Amino acid sequence: MRWLSLWLKAHPTAGDTVLALALAGLETLASTGLPGGSMSLWYWVVGVGLLAPLLVRRHRPMLAAYLILAAGFLQLFTHGAEPGSGDMRIRMADLALGICLYTVVAYVGRRQAALYAVWLAIGTVAWAVWRMGMPEGVVPAAVFSVVFALCWTLGEFSGARRAYHVEVERRLDLLETERDQQARIAVADERTRIARELHDVVAHAVSVIVVQADGAAYAVRTQPEAAEQALSVISATGREALTELRRLLGVLRSDGTGSGRAPQPGTRSIAELAERVRATGVPVRLDLAGELDSLPAGVGLGVYRIVQEALTNTIKHAGPGARADVLVSRVGDRVELDITDRGPGLSTAPGLTTGGGNGLIGMRERANVFGGTLQAGPRPGGGWRVRAVLPVAERLG
């Protein structure tokens, strides 16, 4: 029967038609054997006026209610014997008045239902006093009053249930909207992360390539071995950058289910990073301390990118004769990074690259993602220092 209930809910006109036909059938059965006078033209006119508006009671509840009310008042003047004779038959179609009261309460509101109930009360009193006469009309009037009160109560329950379902549907729509918004925010965050990854990869690789190309141009005639080594570094750096760029761009093109991507760099890759920087002619002293291999992948990637960006800035801005010291240590539930360089420096400050670069901003954002801190600035004796602290305990849970 549930499917029938759902179908009638989805097709209210069909359900109202069934209701009107059922009342018409009961009215026909009840009228069998009545005197011919009771089956007059007015009898059928009033019957149609009471039942036909039920077809639109849920689409146009107020119109249907007052059409049925008008038919009910018309019945007072066209049915029965002389007023006060006590001969005023109750029709099955009169139940449409109660049905419309229920409809107005459930679908419109209490204010309109109260006004409609006043008109019903006036009609009931007029019928009981004028048509039925007193005291014969007391009991029928009381019965009608109870029926109307029951219809009002059912309308209240139905209206409350409809309001509850509407609120539930509204909240479900709101939750679905919030879920979609969270998905879009997650996608935007992921694309921002990838953009930061691309910046780190490109900035580091291009800086190494530029420095090596400049060195090879100077040494190609006088020191062909050094030039050959520089070209070898350029080739290796370019290949590695292309590999990582393909991986990152693959994330943008795919749905994130691919299994053939290269692993993200972490603390184990810092030694290789230092070797590449040394190959550019910048000496790097690397000191790794503590249990770094067991760091969460996200923290390890953040550590690697901060070191990479700091060394990239050293290559680009520290000037000739520069050197860098990198200290990465795990102390309890945090990782401490201390990257310093010594060099005369160039006109552009590290981390504030020309052309709208965002190296320092990117490092600070990476630290903030993990609830850490980052300070960067010039050293009193010359050079630049980057210090970061990333908590680990929160990411282990």
N, C-alpha and C positions, 0 to 999 in steps of 0.2 A: 504493500500500500504506500510505501514511502515514495516510490516513483510517481504514483498518481498525485500525491501531495505536492511533489516538486513540480510536476507538469502543470497542475492547476495554479501554483504560485507563479510560474513563468507565463501563464496564459490566463490572466484574471478575468477577461471577458468571457472565456469559455466557462469558467467556474460560476460566474454570475448568471450566465444563461441557463446552466443546469439548475441553479437555485430558483430562478424565475419559473422554469418549466415544472419543477417539483411543486412549487406553491400553486401553479395553475392546475396541475393534476389533482392536488388535494382539494382545491376549490371546486373543480368539476365534480369530483366524487361527492363532496359535501352538498352540492346543489341538486343532486339527483332526487327527483320526487318532489321538488318544491313547487308551490303553486305557480301558474304561468305568470302572474303578475311580478313575481320576484325575478323572473328571467327576462325582464324588459330590456329595452335598448340601453337605458341608464345603467343597468346592472353590468352589462358588458363594457360600457364606456368607463365606468369606475374601475372595473377589474383590470382593464388595460392600463388605466392611469396609475393603479397601485403597483402593477408588476413590471410594466415595460421599462420604467426608469432604473430598475435594478440592474439592467444590462450595462449601465455606465456609472454605477455607484462608486466604483473605485477610481475611475478616470475623472469624473466630474461629481464628486460627492455632494456638494451643496446644491447643485442643480437637481440631481436625482432626489435629494431629500425633500426639497420644497415642491417638486412636482408631485411626489407621493403625498405630501401633506395637503396639497391642493385637492388631490383626488379624495383624500380622507374627509375634508370639509365638504366636498361635493356630495359625498355619501350621506352626510347628515340631512341634506335637503331632498334627496332622491330615493332613499331607501326606507322601507318600513311603512307602517300604518300611520295613523294620526299621531302627532307629537304627544307624548305623555301616556300613550296607550300601553307601553311596555313591550310592544312588538317591534323590536329592532334587532335583527339577527346579526351575530358576529361572524364575519367572513374570514376564511383562512388567509385571504389576501391582505387582511389588515395587519398581519405579522410584518409586512413590508415596512410599516412605520417604525417598529422596533429595530428592524435590521438597519434602517437608515440612521436611527439614533446611534446604534453601535458603530456604524461607518463614520459618522461625523466625529465621534469621540476618538476613534482609533486613528483616523487619517487626517483630520483637520485640526481640532483643538477643543479645549474645554469651553472657551468663551462662545464659540459658534454653537457647540453642542448644548450649552446652557440656554441660549436663545431658542434653539430648536425644541428643547424640552419644555420651555414655557408654552410654546404654541401647541405642543402635544397635550400639556396639562389643560390648556383652555379647551381644546377639542374634546378631551375626555370628560371634563366637567359638563360641557354643553351636551354631549351625547347622553351622559348619565341623568342630567336634570331635565333637559328639554325633550329628548327622544324617548328615553326609557321611563322617566318619571321617578319620583321618590316614593317609597324607599327602595323600589325595585332596582334602581340603577346603582345602588351603593356597592353591592358585591361585585358586579361586572367592572365597575370603575376601579375598585381595589385590585381586582385581578390584573387589569391593564396596567395599573401603577406598578405592581410587582414585576410584571413582564418588562416594562420600560426601565425600571431600576436594575433588573438583571442585565438587560442589554447595555446599559451605561457601564456596569461593572465589568462585563466582558470586553467592552471597548477600551476601558482603562488598562486591563491586562494585556490586550492585544497591542495597544499603542505603546505601552512600556516595553513589550517584547520587540516590537519593530524598532523603537528607539535604541534598544540595546544592540540589536543586530546592525543597525546603521553605525553606531559608535564602534562596534567591533570591526566592521568593514573599513571604517575610516582609519582606525588604528593600524589595521593590516596594510592598508594603502600607504600610510605614513611609514610603517616599518619597511615596506618594500622600497619606498623612495629613499629612506635612509640607507638601506642596504646598497641600492644602486649608487648613491652618492659616495658611500664608503668604498665601493669598488672603483669608482672613478678617481677618488682621492688616492687609493692604493696604486692605481695605474700611473697617476701623475707623479706620486712619490718614487715609484720604480723608474720612471723615465728620467726624473731628476737625478736619481742615483746613477743611472747609466750615463747621463750627460756629464756628471762629475767624473765618472770613470773614463769617459772619452777624453775629457780635458786633461786628466792626469797622464793618460797614455800618450796622447799626441804631444803635450807640452814636454814631457820627459824625452820622448824619442826625437822630436824635432830639435830640442836643445842639444842633445848628444850629437846628432847628425851635423848640425851647424858648426859646433865646435870642432868636430873631427874634420869636416870639410875645410874649414879655415886652416887647421893645422896641416892637412895634406897639401893644400895649395902652397903653403910656405916651404914645405919639406920635399916636394916632389922632385926638385932638381938637386938639392944638396944632400938630402937624407931619404933616398928612395925607400929604405927599409921602414922608416917611420911613417912615410906616406902610405906604404902598403898596409901597415898595421892599422892606420887610421881608416883606410877604405874597408878593411876587414871589419872593424868595429861598426862602421856605417852600415855595411851590409847586414851584419847580425842584428843590429838595433832595428833596422828597417823591417827585417823579416819578423822579428818578435812583435813589433808594433802592429804590423799587418795581421798577424795571427790573432792578437788580442782585439783589434778593431773588428775583425770578422766575427769573433765570438760575441762582442757586445752588440754589433749590428744585427746578429742573428737573433738576439733576444728581442729586439724591436720588431723583427719580421715574423717571429714564430709565436706560438701560444704558450711557450714556457715548458713544454713537455719533452723537448729534445734531450737526448742522452749523450750526444757526441761532443759536447762543449769541453774546452780546456778548463781545468780547475782554477778557481780564483787564487791569486797569489796570497801568501800569508807571511808569517815571520820566517819561515824556512827559505823564502825567496829573497830575503834582505841581503844575504851574502852575495847572491848573484847580482843583485842591484848594485852593491858596492863595487863588485868587480867591473861592471860596465862603466861606472863612473870613474874608476881608476884608469880604465882604458882611454878615457878622454883627456887624461893628463892631470886630473885632480886627485891627489892622494886622499884616501879615506881610511880612517882608523875606526874599525867596527868592534864594538864590545857588546855581546849578547849575554845576558845573565838571567838566571831563574828558569822556571818551567814555562818556556814560551811555546813549545810544541803542542801543549794541551789547551791552548787558548781556543775559545769559540771561533768559528770561521769568520764571523762578522767582525769581531774584535781584531783578529789577525789581519784581515784585509784592511781595516782602518789604520792599524799600525804601519803596514806596508805602504799605504798611500801617503800617509803623513811624512814618512821618511823619504819616499820618492819625490814628493813635492819639495821638501826642504833641500834635497840634494840637487834637484833641477834648478832651484833658485840659486844655489851655490854656483853651479856651472854657468848660469846666465849672468849673474850679477857680482860674484865675488872678485872677478878680475884675475889677471895673471899671477901665478905663484900662490894661488889659494889652496887651502887644504881643509878637510872637514873631519870632524870627530862625531861619531854616531854611537850613542849609548842607549840600548834598549834593555830594560830589566823588569822582571816581574817581582814585585814586593808584596807578598800577601795577596790581597784581593784587588790589586790594581797593577797596571802596567805603566811604567814611567819612560818617557822618551826625552832625550836631550841631544839635539843636533846643533852643533856649532861649527862655524867656518871662520877661517882667518884669511884675510885678503884685503887688498887696497880698496876693493869695491868699485862699481861703475856708477854712472850718473843716475841710474834708476834703482830705487830701493828694492830689496828682495821682497817677493810676495806681492808687490804692487806693480806688476808688469805693465808695460805699455800696451795700448790697443785694447784696454778693457779687460785684461786678464783678471782671474779671480783665484789665484793660487792660495793666498793667505786666507781668503774667505772660505775656500773649499776645505782647507785644513781645519779651520775653526768649526765648520759645519760637521765635519766627520767626528771631531771630538764631542760636539754637542749631541750627536745622535746617540752616543753611548753614555751620556750623562757625565762626560769628562770636561776637562778644562784645557785651554791652550793659550800660551803667551808667546809672542814673537816680537823681536825688536833688536836694535843694534846693541852690540856689546861695548862696554866702556873702552876697551883697548882696541877696538876695531873689529870688524866682522859682524856676523849676525848669529842670533841664537833663537832656536825654536824649542820650547819645552811644553810637553803635553802629558797629561795624566788621564788614563782611561780606566774606569772601574771594570772589574771582571766578575765579581760575585753575582750581580744581577743577571748576567747573561748565562750563568751556569745552571740556573734553575729550570 
